[in-house]
Amino acid sequence: NPESVALFLRYTEYVVNALKDLVDEWVTINEPNVYVTQGYLFHTAPPNEESWRKVRANLLHLAQAHCLAYRLIHQLQPEAKVGFAHHI
């Protein structure tokens, strides 16, 4: 759902503001490729369907969410280190 990106940013802002005095290294999304491939290719996680179109859409939304969260975290905490966990 494209609206999930905006919701993720609201969540990110809330968490960073609540914890920035304790945390300066952030992982925005843990292994986004795992969520997508297990759910839309390998049938090992919900929604258990095969759709390359949905793989592409989900990866796009996760990438957008990460990039926007990255910028937001640096606005709220300029010295923060920010990344995502990539499963290889």
PDB file as gemmi writes it, atoms N, CA and C in Angstrom:
CRYST1    1.000    1.000    1.000  90.00  90.00  90.00 P 1                      
ATOM      1  N   ASN A   1       0.838  -1.179   0.000  1.00  0.00           N  
ATOM      2  CA  ASN A   1       0.000   0.000   0.000  1.00  0.00           C  
ATOM      3  C   ASN A   1       0.884   1.243   0.000  1.00  0.00           C  
ATOM      4  N   PRO A   2       0.735   2.116  -0.964  1.00  0.00           N  
ATOM      5  CA  PRO A   2       1.567   3.319  -1.013  1.00  0.00           C  
ATOM      6  C   PRO A   2       1.454   4.184   0.241  1.00  0.00           C  
ATOM      7  N   GLU A   3       0.316   4.120   0.929  1.00  0.00           N  
ATOM      8  CA  GLU A   3       0.143   4.912   2.152  1.00  0.00           C  
ATOM      9  C   GLU A   3       1.040   4.422   3.286  1.00  0.00           C  
ATOM     10  N   SER A   4       1.550   3.218   3.160  1.00  0.00           N  
ATOM     11  CA  SER A   4       2.406   2.676   4.212  1.00  0.00           C  
ATOM     12  C   SER A   4       3.681   3.497   4.380  1.00  0.00           C  
ATOM     13  N   VAL A   5       4.152   4.138   3.332  1.00  0.00           N  
ATOM     14  CA  VAL A   5       5.362   4.958   3.431  1.00  0.00           C  
ATOM     15  C   VAL A   5       5.127   6.119   4.398  1.00  0.00           C  
ATOM     16  N   ALA A   6       4.013   6.812   4.249  1.00  0.00           N  
ATOM     17  CA  ALA A   6       3.696   7.930   5.156  1.00  0.00           C  
ATOM     18  C   ALA A   6       3.518   7.449   6.588  1.00  0.00           C  
ATOM     19  N   LEU A   7       2.874   6.310   6.758  1.00  0.00           N  
ATOM     20  CA  LEU A   7       2.695   5.754   8.103  1.00  0.00           C  
ATOM     21  C   LEU A   7       4.037   5.374   8.722  1.00  0.00           C  
ATOM     22  N   PHE A   8       4.936   4.833   7.902  1.00  0.00           N  
ATOM     23  CA  PHE A   8       6.267   4.471   8.390  1.00  0.00           C  
ATOM     24  C   PHE A   8       7.035   5.710   8.836  1.00  0.00           C  
ATOM     25  N   LEU A   9       6.876   6.818   8.126  1.00  0.00           N  
ATOM     26  CA  LEU A   9       7.548   8.054   8.511  1.00  0.00           C  
ATOM     27  C   LEU A   9       7.010   8.594   9.832  1.00  0.00           C  
ATOM     28  N   ARG A  10       5.711   8.487  10.045  1.00  0.00           N  
ATOM     29  CA  ARG A  10       5.139   8.897  11.338  1.00  0.00           C  
ATOM     30  C   ARG A  10       5.727   8.054  12.465  1.00  0.00           C  
ATOM     31  N   TYR A  11       5.815   6.756  12.225  1.00  0.00           N  
ATOM     32  CA  TYR A  11       6.401   5.835  13.205  1.00  0.00           C  
ATOM     33  C   TYR A  11       7.872   6.179  13.454  1.00  0.00           C  
ATOM     34  N   THR A  12       8.606   6.418  12.384  1.00  0.00           N  
ATOM     35  CA  THR A  12      10.022   6.766  12.501  1.00  0.00           C  
ATOM     36  C   THR A  12      10.207   8.022  13.339  1.00  0.00           C  
ATOM     37  N   GLU A  13       9.429   9.039  13.055  1.00  0.00           N  
ATOM     38  CA  GLU A  13       9.543  10.293  13.816  1.00  0.00           C  
ATOM     39  C   GLU A  13       9.261  10.067  15.299  1.00  0.00           C  
ATOM     40  N   TYR A  14       8.237   9.305  15.602  1.00  0.00           N  
ATOM     41  CA  TYR A  14       7.885   9.013  16.985  1.00  0.00           C  
ATOM     42  C   TYR A  14       9.021   8.282  17.707  1.00  0.00           C  
ATOM     43  N   VAL A  15       9.544   7.239  17.073  1.00  0.00           N  
ATOM     44  CA  VAL A  15      10.581   6.423  17.709  1.00  0.00           C  
ATOM     45  C   VAL A  15      11.872   7.215  17.889  1.00  0.00           C  
ATOM     46  N   VAL A  16      12.283   7.939  16.853  1.00  0.00           N  
ATOM     47  CA  VAL A  16      13.529   8.701  16.957  1.00  0.00           C  
ATOM     48  C   VAL A  16      13.420   9.767  18.036  1.00  0.00           C  
ATOM     49  N   ASN A  17      12.316  10.489  18.067  1.00  0.00           N  
ATOM     50  CA  ASN A  17      12.151  11.511  19.105  1.00  0.00           C  
ATOM     51  C   ASN A  17      12.142  10.898  20.501  1.00  0.00           C  
ATOM     52  N   ALA A  18      11.590   9.705  20.630  1.00  0.00           N  
ATOM     53  CA  ALA A  18      11.532   9.052  21.940  1.00  0.00           C  
ATOM     54  C   ALA A  18      12.871   8.496  22.391  1.00  0.00           C  
ATOM     55  N   LEU A  19      13.723   8.097  21.425  1.00  0.00           N  
ATOM     56  CA  LEU A  19      14.945   7.370  21.790  1.00  0.00           C  
ATOM     57  C   LEU A  19      16.256   8.045  21.401  1.00  0.00           C  
ATOM     58  N   LYS A  20      16.205   9.206  20.771  1.00  0.00           N  
ATOM     59  CA  LYS A  20      17.445   9.778  20.237  1.00  0.00           C  
ATOM     60  C   LYS A  20      18.477  10.135  21.302  1.00  0.00           C  
ATOM     61  N   ASP A  21      18.055  10.274  22.542  1.00  0.00           N  
ATOM     62  CA  ASP A  21      19.046  10.521  23.594  1.00  0.00           C  
ATOM     63  C   ASP A  21      19.760   9.226  24.003  1.00  0.00           C  
ATOM     64  N   LEU A  22      19.252   8.088  23.552  1.00  0.00           N  
ATOM     65  CA  LEU A  22      19.850   6.794  23.882  1.00  0.00           C  
ATOM     66  C   LEU A  22      20.479   6.086  22.687  1.00  0.00           C  
ATOM     67  N   VAL A  23      20.090   6.474  21.468  1.00  0.00           N  
ATOM     68  CA  VAL A  23      20.475   5.755  20.261  1.00  0.00           C  
ATOM     69  C   VAL A  23      21.042   6.722  19.239  1.00  0.00           C  
ATOM     70  N   ASP A  24      22.144   6.327  18.589  1.00  0.00           N  
ATOM     71  CA  ASP A  24      22.657   7.158  17.496  1.00  0.00           C  
ATOM     72  C   ASP A  24      22.980   6.330  16.249  1.00  0.00           C  
ATOM     73  N   GLU A  25      22.626   5.056  16.276  1.00  0.00           N  
ATOM     74  CA  GLU A  25      22.759   4.187  15.104  1.00  0.00           C  
ATOM     75  C   GLU A  25      21.401   3.543  14.841  1.00  0.00           C  
ATOM     76  N   TRP A  26      20.879   3.748  13.633  1.00  0.00           N  
ATOM     77  CA  TRP A  26      19.524   3.311  13.304  1.00  0.00           C  
ATOM     78  C   TRP A  26      19.520   2.390  12.093  1.00  0.00           C  
ATOM     79  N   VAL A  27      18.726   1.337  12.155  1.00  0.00           N  
ATOM     80  CA  VAL A  27      18.437   0.474  11.016  1.00  0.00           C  
ATOM     81  C   VAL A  27      16.973   0.724  10.671  1.00  0.00           C  
ATOM     82  N   THR A  28      16.729   1.264   9.493  1.00  0.00           N  
ATOM     83  CA  THR A  28      15.363   1.621   9.128  1.00  0.00           C  
ATOM     84  C   THR A  28      14.510   0.393   8.842  1.00  0.00           C  
ATOM     85  N   ILE A  29      15.026  -0.539   8.039  1.00  0.00           N  
ATOM     86  CA  ILE A  29      14.268  -1.722   7.645  1.00  0.00           C  
ATOM     87  C   ILE A  29      15.209  -2.919   7.696  1.00  0.00           C  
ATOM     88  N   ASN A  30      14.761  -3.966   8.350  1.00  0.00           N  
ATOM     89  CA  ASN A  30      15.566  -5.171   8.468  1.00  0.00           C  
ATOM     90  C   ASN A  30      15.273  -6.111   7.296  1.00  0.00           C  
ATOM     91  N   GLU A  31      16.246  -6.342   6.466  1.00  0.00           N  
ATOM     92  CA  GLU A  31      16.208  -7.310   5.369  1.00  0.00           C  
ATOM     93  C   GLU A  31      14.951  -7.190   4.498  1.00  0.00           C  
ATOM     94  N   PRO A  32      14.754  -6.046   3.855  1.00  0.00           N  
ATOM     95  CA  PRO A  32      13.545  -5.851   3.049  1.00  0.00           C  
ATOM     96  C   PRO A  32      13.379  -6.868   1.931  1.00  0.00           C  
ATOM     97  N   ASN A  33      14.476  -7.313   1.362  1.00  0.00           N  
ATOM     98  CA  ASN A  33      14.367  -8.296   0.280  1.00  0.00           C  
ATOM     99  C   ASN A  33      13.807  -9.634   0.771  1.00  0.00           C  
ATOM    100  N   VAL A  34      14.033  -9.962   2.040  1.00  0.00           N  
ATOM    101  CA  VAL A  34      13.512 -11.209   2.595  1.00  0.00           C  
ATOM    102  C   VAL A  34      11.989 -11.146   2.694  1.00  0.00           C  
ATOM    103  N   TYR A  35      11.460 -10.036   3.216  1.00  0.00           N  
ATOM    104  CA  TYR A  35      10.001  -9.900   3.316  1.00  0.00           C  
ATOM    105  C   TYR A  35       9.344 -10.111   1.962  1.00  0.00           C  
ATOM    106  N   VAL A  36       9.893  -9.460   0.963  1.00  0.00           N  
ATOM    107  CA  VAL A  36       9.269  -9.467  -0.358  1.00  0.00           C  
ATOM    108  C   VAL A  36       9.397 -10.832  -1.036  1.00  0.00           C  
ATOM    109  N   THR A  37      10.580 -11.396  -1.045  1.00  0.00           N  
ATOM    110  CA  THR A  37      10.750 -12.667  -1.751  1.00  0.00           C  
ATOM    111  C   THR A  37      10.004 -13.807  -1.062  1.00  0.00           C  
ATOM    112  N   GLN A  38       9.984 -13.831   0.270  1.00  0.00           N  
ATOM    113  CA  GLN A  38       9.257 -14.902   0.958  1.00  0.00           C  
ATOM    114  C   GLN A  38       7.755 -14.777   0.754  1.00  0.00           C  
ATOM    115  N   GLY A  39       7.248 -13.566   0.686  1.00  0.00           N  
ATOM    116  CA  GLY A  39       5.814 -13.370   0.545  1.00  0.00           C  
ATOM    117  C   GLY A  39       5.295 -13.449  -0.876  1.00  0.00           C  
ATOM    118  N   TYR A  40       6.119 -13.032  -1.852  1.00  0.00           N  
ATOM    119  CA  TYR A  40       5.628 -12.919  -3.221  1.00  0.00           C  
ATOM    120  C   TYR A  40       6.341 -13.811  -4.236  1.00  0.00           C  
ATOM    121  N   LEU A  41       7.303 -14.593  -3.799  1.00  0.00           N  
ATOM    122  CA  LEU A  41       7.971 -15.507  -4.731  1.00  0.00           C  
ATOM    123  C   LEU A  41       8.049 -16.931  -4.203  1.00  0.00           C  
ATOM    124  N   PHE A  42       8.474 -17.097  -2.961  1.00  0.00           N  
ATOM    125  CA  PHE A  42       8.772 -18.423  -2.448  1.00  0.00           C  
ATOM    126  C   PHE A  42       7.636 -19.067  -1.649  1.00  0.00           C  
ATOM    127  N   HIS A  43       6.564 -18.353  -1.423  1.00  0.00           N  
ATOM    128  CA  HIS A  43       5.393 -18.894  -0.725  1.00  0.00           C  
ATOM    129  C   HIS A  43       5.723 -19.376   0.687  1.00  0.00           C  
ATOM    130  N   THR A  44       6.601 -18.700   1.380  1.00  0.00           N  
ATOM    131  CA  THR A  44       6.966 -19.098   2.740  1.00  0.00           C  
ATOM    132  C   THR A  44       6.498 -18.101   3.789  1.00  0.00           C  
ATOM    133  N   ALA A  45       5.812 -17.048   3.378  1.00  0.00           N  
ATOM    134  CA  ALA A  45       5.302 -16.030   4.296  1.00  0.00           C  
ATOM    135  C   ALA A  45       4.083 -15.373   3.657  1.00  0.00           C  
ATOM    136  N   PRO A  46       3.236 -14.761   4.461  1.00  0.00           N  
ATOM    137  CA  PRO A  46       2.077 -14.072   3.890  1.00  0.00           C  
ATOM    138  C   PRO A  46       2.533 -12.992   2.912  1.00  0.00           C  
ATOM    139  N   PRO A  47       1.842 -12.787   1.856  1.00  0.00           N  
ATOM    140  CA  PRO A  47       0.522 -13.291   1.505  1.00  0.00           C  
ATOM    141  C   PRO A  47       0.545 -14.586   0.702  1.00  0.00           C  
ATOM    142  N   ASN A  48       1.685 -15.227   0.562  1.00  0.00           N  
ATOM    143  CA  ASN A  48       1.796 -16.514  -0.130  1.00  0.00           C  
ATOM    144  C   ASN A  48       1.226 -16.478  -1.544  1.00  0.00           C  
ATOM    145  N   GLU A  49       1.660 -15.545  -2.304  1.00  0.00           N  
ATOM    146  CA  GLU A  49       1.243 -15.487  -3.706  1.00  0.00           C  
ATOM    147  C   GLU A  49       2.449 -15.156  -4.572  1.00  0.00           C  
ATOM    148  N   GLU A  50       2.345 -15.452  -5.830  1.00  0.00           N  
ATOM    149  CA  GLU A  50       3.453 -15.182  -6.742  1.00  0.00           C  
ATOM    150  C   GLU A  50       3.067 -14.049  -7.680  1.00  0.00           C  
ATOM    151  N   SER A  51       3.826 -12.960  -7.578  1.00  0.00           N  
ATOM    152  CA  SER A  51       3.523 -11.802  -8.411  1.00  0.00           C  
ATOM    153  C   SER A  51       4.769 -10.939  -8.543  1.00  0.00           C  
ATOM    154  N   TRP A  52       5.355 -10.936  -9.725  1.00  0.00           N  
ATOM    155  CA  TRP A  52       6.512 -10.076  -9.961  1.00  0.00           C  
ATOM    156  C   TRP A  52       6.120  -8.611  -9.883  1.00  0.00           C  
ATOM    157  N   ARG A  53       4.892  -8.284 -10.271  1.00  0.00           N  
ATOM    158  CA  ARG A  53       4.420  -6.905 -10.184  1.00  0.00           C  
ATOM    159  C   ARG A  53       4.399  -6.449  -8.727  1.00  0.00           C  
ATOM    160  N   LYS A  54       3.938  -7.326  -7.840  1.00  0.00           N  
ATOM    161  CA  LYS A  54       3.900  -6.981  -6.422  1.00  0.00           C  
ATOM    162  C   LYS A  54       5.287  -6.973  -5.794  1.00  0.00           C  
ATOM    163  N   VAL A  55       6.181  -7.813  -6.287  1.00  0.00           N  
ATOM    164  CA  VAL A  55       7.575  -7.757  -5.825  1.00  0.00           C  
ATOM    165  C   VAL A  55       8.133  -6.379  -6.100  1.00  0.00           C  
ATOM    166  N   ARG A  56       7.972  -5.930  -7.327  1.00  0.00           N  
ATOM    167  CA  ARG A  56       8.494  -4.618  -7.720  1.00  0.00           C  
ATOM    168  C   ARG A  56       7.848  -3.500  -6.907  1.00  0.00           C  
ATOM    169  N   ALA A  57       6.534  -3.527  -6.750  1.00  0.00           N  
ATOM    170  CA  ALA A  57       5.830  -2.485  -6.002  1.00  0.00           C  
ATOM    171  C   ALA A  57       6.267  -2.461  -4.541  1.00  0.00           C  
ATOM    172  N   ASN A  58       6.379  -3.640  -3.937  1.00  0.00           N  
ATOM    173  CA  ASN A  58       6.791  -3.698  -2.536  1.00  0.00           C  
ATOM    174  C   ASN A  58       8.223  -3.226  -2.334  1.00  0.00           C  
ATOM    175  N   LEU A  59       9.114  -3.637  -3.206  1.00  0.00           N  
ATOM    176  CA  LEU A  59      10.501  -3.168  -3.087  1.00  0.00           C  
ATOM    177  C   LEU A  59      10.587  -1.661  -3.284  1.00  0.00           C  
ATOM    178  N   LEU A  60       9.797  -1.127  -4.198  1.00  0.00           N  
ATOM    179  CA  LEU A  60       9.771   0.325  -4.400  1.00  0.00           C  
ATOM    180  C   LEU A  60       9.303   1.037  -3.135  1.00  0.00           C  
ATOM    181  N   HIS A  61       8.221   0.565  -2.524  1.00  0.00           N  
ATOM    182  CA  HIS A  61       7.715   1.220  -1.315  1.00  0.00           C  
ATOM    183  C   HIS A  61       8.702   1.099  -0.154  1.00  0.00           C  
ATOM    184  N   LEU A  62       9.345  -0.043  -0.030  1.00  0.00           N  
ATOM    185  CA  LEU A  62      10.348  -0.198   1.026  1.00  0.00           C  
ATOM    186  C   LEU A  62      11.546   0.714   0.787  1.00  0.00           C  
ATOM    187  N   ALA A  63      11.972   0.844  -0.465  1.00  0.00           N  
ATOM    188  CA  ALA A  63      13.084   1.747  -0.778  1.00  0.00           C  
ATOM    189  C   ALA A  63      12.697   3.196  -0.511  1.00  0.00           C  
ATOM    190  N   GLN A  64      11.491   3.579  -0.884  1.00  0.00           N  
ATOM    191  CA  GLN A  64      11.028   4.941  -0.611  1.00  0.00           C  
ATOM    192  C   GLN A  64      10.971   5.189   0.893  1.00  0.00           C  
ATOM    193  N   ALA A  65      10.427   4.226   1.630  1.00  0.00           N  
ATOM    194  CA  ALA A  65      10.336   4.368   3.082  1.00  0.00           C  
ATOM    195  C   ALA A  65      11.717   4.523   3.704  1.00  0.00           C  
ATOM    196  N   HIS A  66      12.668   3.726   3.257  1.00  0.00           N  
ATOM    197  CA  HIS A  66      14.029   3.835   3.795  1.00  0.00           C  
ATOM    198  C   HIS A  66      14.627   5.202   3.480  1.00  0.00           C  
ATOM    199  N   CYS A  67      14.562   5.620   2.225  1.00  0.00           N  
ATOM    200  CA  CYS A  67      15.185   6.889   1.830  1.00  0.00           C  
ATOM    201  C   CYS A  67      14.586   8.076   2.578  1.00  0.00           C  
ATOM    202  N   LEU A  68      13.278   8.104   2.700  1.00  0.00           N  
ATOM    203  CA  LEU A  68      12.633   9.208   3.409  1.00  0.00           C  
ATOM    204  C   LEU A  68      12.899   9.144   4.909  1.00  0.00           C  
ATOM    205  N   ALA A  69      12.927   7.948   5.472  1.00  0.00           N  
ATOM    206  CA  ALA A  69      13.252   7.801   6.894  1.00  0.00           C  
ATOM    207  C   ALA A  69      14.700   8.212   7.155  1.00  0.00           C  
ATOM    208  N   TYR A  70      15.586   7.860   6.239  1.00  0.00           N  
ATOM    209  CA  TYR A  70      16.995   8.252   6.354  1.00  0.00           C  
ATOM    210  C   TYR A  70      17.111   9.772   6.484  1.00  0.00           C  
ATOM    211  N   ARG A  71      16.432  10.481   5.596  1.00  0.00           N  
ATOM    212  CA  ARG A  71      16.467  11.951   5.628  1.00  0.00           C  
ATOM    213  C   ARG A  71      15.835  12.492   6.911  1.00  0.00           C  
ATOM    214  N   LEU A  72      14.712  11.919   7.290  1.00  0.00           N  
ATOM    215  CA  LEU A  72      14.020  12.377   8.496  1.00  0.00           C  
ATOM    216  C   LEU A  72      14.874  12.168   9.738  1.00  0.00           C  
ATOM    217  N   ILE A  73      15.488  11.015   9.854  1.00  0.00           N  
ATOM    218  CA  ILE A  73      16.335  10.746  11.021  1.00  0.00           C  
ATOM    219  C   ILE A  73      17.470  11.752  11.090  1.00  0.00           C  
ATOM    220  N   HIS A  74      18.080  12.062   9.954  1.00  0.00           N  
ATOM    221  CA  HIS A  74      19.163  13.051   9.956  1.00  0.00           C  
ATOM    222  C   HIS A  74      18.668  14.457  10.261  1.00  0.00           C  
ATOM    223  N   GLN A  75      17.433  14.756   9.941  1.00  0.00           N  
ATOM    224  CA  GLN A  75      16.866  16.052  10.337  1.00  0.00           C  
ATOM    225  C   GLN A  75      16.684  16.111  11.853  1.00  0.00           C  
ATOM    226  N   LEU A  76      16.227  15.014  12.417  1.00  0.00           N  
ATOM    227  CA  LEU A  76      15.961  14.964  13.855  1.00  0.00           C  
ATOM    228  C   LEU A  76      17.220  14.749  14.681  1.00  0.00           C  
ATOM    229  N   GLN A  77      18.207  14.098  14.077  1.00  0.00           N  
ATOM    230  CA  GLN A  77      19.436  13.746  14.792  1.00  0.00           C  
ATOM    231  C   GLN A  77      20.597  13.761  13.784  1.00  0.00           C  
ATOM    232  N   PRO A  78      21.129  14.939  13.502  1.00  0.00           N  
ATOM    233  CA  PRO A  78      22.119  15.075  12.421  1.00  0.00           C  
ATOM    234  C   PRO A  78      23.337  14.159  12.537  1.00  0.00           C  
ATOM    235  N   GLU A  79      23.750  13.819  13.734  1.00  0.00           N  
ATOM    236  CA  GLU A  79      24.943  12.993  13.910  1.00  0.00           C  
ATOM    237  C   GLU A  79      24.670  11.494  13.799  1.00  0.00           C  
ATOM    238  N   ALA A  80      23.435  11.112  13.590  1.00  0.00           N  
ATOM    239  CA  ALA A  80      23.057   9.698  13.558  1.00  0.00           C  
ATOM    240  C   ALA A  80      23.701   8.957  12.394  1.00  0.00           C  
ATOM    241  N   LYS A  81      23.921   7.674  12.603  1.00  0.00           N  
ATOM    242  CA  LYS A  81      24.313   6.757  11.537  1.00  0.00           C  
ATOM    243  C   LYS A  81      23.062   5.973  11.169  1.00  0.00           C  
ATOM    244  N   VAL A  82      22.756   5.917   9.882  1.00  0.00           N  
ATOM    245  CA  VAL A  82      21.498   5.319   9.438  1.00  0.00           C  
ATOM    246  C   VAL A  82      21.759   4.379   8.270  1.00  0.00           C  
ATOM    247  N   GLY A  83      21.121   3.223   8.285  1.00  0.00           N  
ATOM    248  CA  GLY A  83      21.219   2.283   7.173  1.00  0.00           C  
ATOM    249  C   GLY A  83      20.078   1.297   7.236  1.00  0.00           C  
ATOM    250  N   PHE A  84      20.144   0.271   6.399  1.00  0.00           N  
ATOM    251  CA  PHE A  84      19.194  -0.828   6.473  1.00  0.00           C  
ATOM    252  C   PHE A  84      19.991  -2.121   6.465  1.00  0.00           C  
ATOM    253  N   ALA A  85      19.396  -3.175   6.992  1.00  0.00           N  
ATOM    254  CA  ALA A  85      20.073  -4.464   7.042  1.00  0.00           C  
ATOM    255  C   ALA A  85      19.743  -5.216   5.759  1.00  0.00           C  
ATOM    256  N   HIS A  86      20.768  -5.597   5.020  1.00  0.00           N  
ATOM    257  CA  HIS A  86      20.574  -6.288   3.747  1.00  0.00           C  
ATOM    258  C   HIS A  86      20.970  -7.747   3.903  1.00  0.00           C  
ATOM    259  N   HIS A  87      20.026  -8.631   3.598  1.00  0.00           N  
ATOM    260  CA  HIS A  87      20.293 -10.075   3.644  1.00  0.00           C  
ATOM    261  C   HIS A  87      20.860 -10.506   2.306  1.00  0.00           C  
ATOM    262  N   ILE A  88      22.015 -11.151   2.338  1.00  0.00           N  
ATOM    263  CA  ILE A  88      22.648 -11.580   1.093  1.00  0.00           C  
ATOM    264  C   ILE A  88      22.503 -13.088   0.965  1.00  0.00           C  
TER     265      ILE A  88                                                      
END                                                                             
